[in-house]
Amino acid sequence: MILKKLSILNYKNIPQSEITFSPKMNCFFGNNGMGKTNLLDAIYYLSFSKSHLNTPDNQIIKEDEEMCVLQGEYDYEGRNEEIFCAIRRRQRKQFRRNKKEYEKLSEHIGLLPLVMVSPADSDLIRGGSDERRRFLDMIISQQDKQYLHALIQYNKALYQRNVLLKNQSPDQALFDVLDMQLSSYGRLVYEKRRLLVDDFTPVFNTYYQTICHSSEEVGLDYASILEKEELTEALSRNRERDRILGYTSSGIHKDELEMTLNHSLIRRTGSQGQNKTYLIALKLAQFAFLNEKGHTAPILLLDDIFDKLDAKRVEQIIRLVGGDNFGQIFITDTNRKYLDEMLSAMKHDYLLFKVEQGAIQLMEKE
């Protein structure tokens, strides 16, 4: 899959731009705060109907403007796909595929597979367990509609159960129904997460060791209450406790994905370089998984990834993403000279852009 052209109107600090891309490598340079990350975020938005940084839609629209528009033209395995998104203040956003609006935005997830590597990924290590569960959900949902449906239904049932708990509802029969739904959908989500982690970890290890030329072992340990008992049993046993708490304390929404380096939690032992290498290897493994399981090659977005990495690790990452296993790539950096040196070492087609105050300008190749 290739993003051929992107049109932007009033997306964050980008007032208006229409950009035609290289099918392989697209590099963007400029100082911090100029709009490089916002450009990648716009591409991300077209794949997931939300911002990578979880920016609320009303804050995505450029200040003092009433609406934002994104439109992408894709070459999807030989056929054209046009995705259009319009966000208006105080209105429901529109999302269309080939001029036809989606009934549910969840129908769009997985059509345009994408992996983004950015400084915000540090939350996967430093943040709460919800960040790591979201990482698993994002991978599986892009290539498994059954999983996405189960996850949505689980969250709906969880919301309804929490409302009952907060309202001190005495309706035990309704609790029983919701507990059965949570158990059924939760079991499917758990099993698919577990299978992913088992398949994913060896690939992840290979990427990490390739990047850093080290025998350090990285790992992912998935922990869930479903390893010990059925969820219906835990929900029934804890119902009165949950009523006091006002929320559901057991379920796959409490599962944890521990990230380890040499069998210790990386958030406790990892250096800045190790953490960054860990996250980049994690995302490259995500790309490999989606590329193998899906119908088309994902787009890869690399936002300011070379900071805090030594020259050897940077060289290995460039060699990896420049290989034939990767398709279309978008890279941002603050240093044009650095990008020029990287591009000169590659034999692939590329385009270089300068980003300044939200304006995106195609530069001449040197």
C-alpha positions as CSV (number, residue, x, y, z in Angstrom):
1,M,0.0,0.0,0.0
2,I,1.3,3.5,-1.0
3,L,0.0,6.9,0.1
4,K,0.3,8.8,-3.2
5,K,-1.1,12.2,-2.2
6,L,-2.2,13.9,1.0
7,S,-4.3,17.1,1.2
8,I,-4.5,18.9,4.5
9,L,-6.6,21.9,5.6
10,N,-6.3,23.4,9.1
11,Y,-4.8,20.3,10.8
12,K,-3.1,21.6,14.0
13,N,-0.5,24.2,12.8
14,I,-0.7,23.2,9.1
15,P,-3.0,25.7,7.4
16,Q,-3.1,24.1,3.9
17,S,-0.9,21.7,2.0
18,E,-1.1,19.2,-0.8
19,I,1.8,16.8,-1.0
20,T,2.7,14.1,-3.5
21,F,4.9,11.4,-2.0
22,S,7.6,8.9,-3.1
23,P,6.5,5.3,-3.0
24,K,9.5,4.4,-0.9
25,M,11.2,7.1,1.3
26,N,9.9,10.5,2.3
27,C,12.0,12.6,4.7
28,F,11.0,15.8,6.4
29,F,13.4,18.2,8.2
30,G,12.9,21.4,10.2
31,N,13.2,22.8,13.7
32,N,11.1,21.5,16.6
33,G,7.6,22.8,16.6
34,M,7.4,23.5,12.9
35,G,4.8,20.8,12.0
36,K,6.8,17.7,11.2
37,T,5.1,15.5,13.8
38,N,1.7,17.0,12.9
39,L,2.2,15.9,9.3
40,L,2.8,12.3,10.4
41,D,-0.1,12.6,12.8
42,A,-2.4,13.6,9.9
43,I,-1.3,10.4,8.0
44,Y,-1.9,8.4,11.2
45,Y,-5.4,10.0,11.6
46,L,-6.4,8.7,8.2
47,S,-5.6,5.2,9.2
48,F,-7.2,5.2,12.7
49,S,-9.7,8.1,12.7
50,K,-7.8,9.5,15.7
51,S,-4.6,11.3,16.7
52,H,-1.5,9.3,17.6
53,L,-1.1,11.6,20.6
54,N,-4.8,11.1,21.5
55,T,-5.4,14.8,20.9
56,P,-9.2,15.6,21.2
57,D,-10.8,16.3,17.8
58,N,-11.7,19.9,18.8
59,Q,-8.0,20.6,19.5
60,I,-7.0,19.2,16.1
61,I,-8.6,22.0,14.2
62,K,-6.3,24.9,13.7
63,E,-6.8,27.8,16.1
64,D,-9.5,30.3,15.0
65,E,-10.8,27.9,12.2
66,E,-14.1,26.1,12.2
67,M,-13.1,22.9,10.4
68,C,-10.3,20.6,9.4
69,V,-10.1,18.4,6.3
70,L,-7.8,15.5,5.5
71,Q,-7.8,13.6,2.2
72,G,-5.5,10.8,1.2
73,E,-5.2,9.0,-2.1
74,Y,-3.8,5.5,-1.8
75,D,-2.5,2.8,-4.2
76,Y,-3.9,-0.3,-2.6
77,E,-2.4,-3.3,-4.3
78,G,-3.2,-1.9,-7.7
79,R,-6.5,-0.2,-6.9
80,N,-7.2,3.3,-5.9
81,E,-8.6,4.1,-2.4
82,E,-9.6,7.6,-1.4
83,I,-10.1,8.4,2.3
84,F,-11.7,11.7,3.3
85,C,-12.2,13.1,6.8
86,A,-13.8,16.4,7.9
87,I,-13.9,17.6,11.5
88,R,-16.1,20.5,12.4
89,R,-16.4,22.1,15.8
90,R,-19.4,20.8,17.8
91,Q,-20.4,18.4,15.1
92,R,-19.9,14.7,14.4
93,K,-16.9,14.1,12.2
94,Q,-17.3,12.7,8.7
95,F,-15.2,9.7,7.5
96,R,-15.6,8.5,3.9
97,R,-14.1,5.8,1.8
98,N,-14.4,6.4,-1.9
99,K,-17.1,9.0,-1.2
100,K,-19.2,6.6,0.9
101,E,-19.5,7.4,4.6
102,Y,-18.9,4.7,7.1
103,E,-21.8,3.6,9.3
104,K,-19.3,2.8,12.1
105,L,-15.7,4.1,12.3
106,S,-14.6,0.6,13.5
107,E,-15.3,-0.6,9.9
108,H,-12.3,1.5,8.8
109,I,-9.8,0.1,11.2
110,G,-7.4,-2.3,9.5
111,L,-8.0,-1.0,5.9
112,L,-4.8,1.2,6.0
113,P,-2.3,-0.6,8.2
114,L,0.3,1.6,9.7
115,V,3.0,1.6,12.3
116,M,4.3,4.8,14.0
117,V,7.5,5.1,16.0
118,S,7.7,8.4,18.0
119,P,9.1,9.9,21.2
120,A,5.6,9.4,22.7
121,D,6.2,5.6,22.7
122,S,8.2,6.0,25.9
123,D,4.7,5.8,27.6
124,L,4.7,2.1,26.7
125,I,7.6,1.6,29.2
126,R,6.9,4.4,31.7
127,G,3.2,4.7,31.6
128,G,0.3,2.6,33.1
129,S,-0.8,-0.8,32.0
130,D,-3.6,0.7,29.8
131,E,-0.9,2.0,27.4
132,R,0.6,-1.5,27.0
133,R,-2.9,-3.1,26.5
134,R,-3.7,-0.5,23.9
135,F,-0.5,-1.5,22.1
136,L,-1.6,-5.1,21.9
137,D,-5.1,-4.0,20.9
138,M,-3.8,-1.8,18.1
139,I,-1.8,-4.6,16.5
140,I,-4.5,-7.3,16.6
141,S,-7.4,-5.0,15.7
142,Q,-5.7,-4.0,12.4
143,Q,-5.9,-7.5,11.1
144,D,-8.6,-9.3,13.1
145,K,-12.2,-7.9,12.9
146,Q,-13.4,-10.6,15.3
147,Y,-11.0,-9.3,17.9
148,L,-12.0,-5.7,17.3
149,H,-15.7,-6.6,17.6
150,A,-15.1,-8.6,20.9
151,L,-13.1,-5.7,22.3
152,I,-15.8,-3.2,21.5
153,Q,-18.5,-5.3,23.0
154,Y,-16.5,-6.1,26.1
155,N,-16.0,-2.3,26.7
156,K,-19.7,-1.6,26.2
157,A,-20.6,-4.3,28.8
158,L,-17.9,-3.0,31.1
159,Y,-19.3,0.5,30.9
160,Q,-22.9,-0.7,31.6
161,R,-21.7,-2.8,34.6
162,N,-19.8,0.2,36.0
163,V,-22.9,2.4,35.7
164,L,-24.9,-0.2,37.6
165,L,-22.2,-0.3,40.3
166,K,-22.1,3.4,40.7
167,N,-25.9,3.6,40.9
168,Q,-26.0,0.8,43.5
169,S,-28.4,-1.1,41.3
170,P,-30.0,-4.2,43.0
171,D,-30.7,-5.9,39.7
172,Q,-28.7,-9.1,40.1
173,A,-30.1,-10.7,37.0
174,L,-28.8,-7.8,34.9
175,F,-25.4,-8.2,36.6
176,D,-25.4,-11.9,35.7
177,V,-26.1,-11.1,32.0
178,L,-23.3,-8.5,31.9
179,D,-20.9,-10.8,33.7
180,M,-21.6,-13.5,31.1
181,Q,-20.9,-11.1,28.3
182,L,-17.7,-9.9,29.9
183,S,-16.6,-13.4,30.3
184,S,-17.4,-14.5,26.8
185,Y,-15.8,-11.5,25.0
186,G,-13.0,-11.3,27.5
187,R,-12.0,-14.9,26.9
188,L,-11.6,-14.3,23.1
189,V,-9.6,-11.1,23.7
190,Y,-7.3,-12.8,26.2
191,E,-6.6,-15.8,24.0
192,K,-5.7,-13.6,21.0
193,R,-3.5,-11.4,23.1
194,R,-1.7,-14.4,24.5
195,L,-1.2,-15.9,21.1
196,L,0.2,-12.6,19.8
197,V,2.7,-12.2,22.6
198,D,3.9,-15.8,22.1
199,D,4.4,-15.3,18.3
200,F,5.7,-11.8,18.6
201,T,8.5,-12.1,21.2
202,P,11.0,-14.1,19.1
203,V,10.7,-11.6,16.2
204,F,11.1,-8.7,18.7
205,N,14.2,-10.3,20.1
206,T,15.8,-10.6,16.7
207,Y,15.2,-7.0,15.8
208,Y,16.6,-5.8,19.2
209,Q,19.8,-7.9,18.9
210,T,20.3,-6.8,15.2
211,I,20.1,-3.2,16.1
212,C,22.4,-3.2,19.1
213,H,24.7,-6.2,18.2
214,S,24.1,-7.6,21.7
215,S,23.1,-10.8,23.3
216,E,20.7,-8.9,25.6
217,E,17.4,-10.7,25.8
218,V,14.1,-8.7,25.6
219,G,10.8,-10.1,26.5
220,L,7.1,-9.6,26.9
221,D,5.2,-11.2,29.8
222,Y,1.4,-11.1,29.6
223,A,-0.4,-11.5,32.9
224,S,-4.2,-11.9,33.2
225,I,-6.7,-13.1,35.8
226,L,-8.0,-15.5,33.1
227,E,-4.9,-17.6,33.6
228,K,-6.2,-18.6,37.1
229,E,-10.0,-18.7,36.8
230,E,-13.0,-18.0,34.6
231,L,-14.0,-14.3,34.6
232,T,-17.6,-15.1,35.6
233,E,-16.4,-16.6,38.8
234,A,-14.2,-13.6,39.7
235,L,-16.9,-11.1,38.8
236,S,-19.5,-12.9,40.9
237,R,-17.1,-13.2,43.9
238,N,-16.1,-9.6,43.8
239,R,-19.5,-8.1,43.0
240,E,-20.2,-6.6,46.5
241,R,-16.6,-5.3,46.7
242,D,-17.0,-3.7,43.3
243,R,-20.2,-2.1,44.4
244,I,-18.3,-0.4,47.3
245,L,-15.5,0.6,44.9
246,G,-17.9,1.8,42.2
247,Y,-16.1,0.0,39.4
248,T,-15.3,-3.4,38.0
249,S,-12.0,-4.6,39.6
250,S,-11.5,-7.8,37.6
251,G,-11.2,-8.5,33.9
252,I,-9.1,-8.2,30.8
253,H,-9.2,-4.4,31.2
254,K,-6.8,-5.0,34.2
255,D,-4.4,-7.3,32.3
256,E,-0.7,-6.3,32.3
257,L,2.0,-6.6,29.6
258,E,5.4,-6.5,31.4
259,M,8.3,-5.4,29.3
260,T,11.6,-7.0,30.2
261,L,15.3,-6.7,29.5
262,N,17.4,-9.7,30.6
263,H,14.3,-10.9,32.6
264,S,14.1,-7.6,34.6
265,L,11.6,-4.8,34.1
266,I,13.1,-2.4,31.6
267,R,11.4,0.5,33.2
268,R,13.6,-0.1,36.3
269,T,16.9,-1.1,34.7
270,G,17.0,0.2,31.1
271,S,19.2,3.1,30.0
272,Q,17.9,5.8,27.6
273,G,19.6,4.1,24.7
274,Q,18.3,0.6,25.8
275,N,14.8,2.0,26.2
276,K,14.8,3.6,22.8
277,T,16.2,0.6,21.1
278,Y,13.7,-1.6,22.9
279,L,10.8,0.6,21.6
280,I,12.1,0.8,18.0
281,A,12.6,-3.0,17.9
282,L,9.1,-3.5,19.3
283,K,7.6,-1.3,16.6
284,L,9.6,-3.0,13.8
285,A,8.3,-6.3,15.1
286,Q,4.8,-4.9,15.0
287,F,5.4,-4.0,11.3
288,A,6.7,-7.5,10.6
289,F,3.6,-9.0,12.2
290,L,1.1,-6.8,10.3
291,N,3.0,-7.4,7.1
292,E,2.8,-11.1,7.4
293,K,-0.8,-11.4,8.7
294,G,-2.4,-8.6,6.6
295,H,-3.4,-8.1,3.0
296,T,-0.9,-5.2,2.2
297,A,2.3,-3.8,3.5
298,P,1.8,-1.2,6.3
299,I,3.1,2.4,6.1
300,L,6.0,3.1,8.5
301,L,6.2,6.5,10.2
302,L,9.5,7.3,12.0
303,D,9.3,10.5,14.0
304,D,12.5,11.8,15.4
305,I,13.8,8.4,16.3
306,F,17.5,8.9,16.1
307,D,18.0,11.1,19.1
308,K,19.8,9.4,22.0
309,L,21.1,6.5,19.8
310,D,24.7,5.9,19.0
311,A,26.0,5.9,15.4
312,K,26.1,2.1,15.2
313,R,22.5,1.7,16.2
314,V,21.4,4.4,13.9
315,E,23.2,2.7,11.0
316,Q,21.6,-0.6,11.8
317,I,18.1,0.9,11.9
318,I,18.7,2.6,8.6
319,R,19.9,-0.6,7.0
320,L,16.8,-2.4,8.3
321,V,14.2,0.0,7.2
322,G,15.9,0.5,3.8
323,G,15.6,-3.1,3.0
324,D,13.1,-4.8,0.7
325,N,11.0,-6.0,3.7
326,F,9.7,-2.5,4.3
327,G,7.5,-0.5,1.9
328,Q,6.7,3.2,2.1
329,I,8.4,5.1,4.9
330,F,8.1,8.6,6.3
331,I,11.0,10.0,8.5
332,T,11.3,13.3,10.4
333,D,14.5,14.8,11.8
334,T,15.7,18.3,12.8
335,N,19.0,17.9,10.8
336,R,19.0,17.9,7.0
337,K,22.6,17.0,6.8
338,Y,21.9,13.9,8.8
339,L,19.1,12.9,6.5
340,D,21.2,13.6,3.4
341,E,23.9,11.3,4.7
342,M,21.4,8.6,5.4
343,L,19.7,9.0,2.0
344,S,23.0,8.9,0.1
345,A,23.7,5.5,1.6
346,M,20.4,4.1,0.1
347,K,19.6,3.1,-3.4
348,H,15.8,3.6,-3.1
349,D,13.8,6.4,-4.5
350,Y,13.2,9.2,-2.1
351,L,11.8,12.8,-1.6
352,L,13.1,15.4,0.8
353,F,10.8,18.1,2.3
354,K,11.5,21.2,4.5
355,V,8.8,22.0,7.1
356,E,8.7,25.5,8.5
357,Q,5.8,27.2,10.3
358,G,3.3,24.5,9.0
359,A,4.4,25.0,5.4
360,I,5.8,21.9,3.6
361,Q,8.3,22.5,0.7
362,L,9.8,19.9,-1.6
363,M,13.6,20.3,-1.8
364,E,16.0,19.6,-4.6
365,K,18.0,16.4,-4.3
366,E,21.7,16.9,-3.8
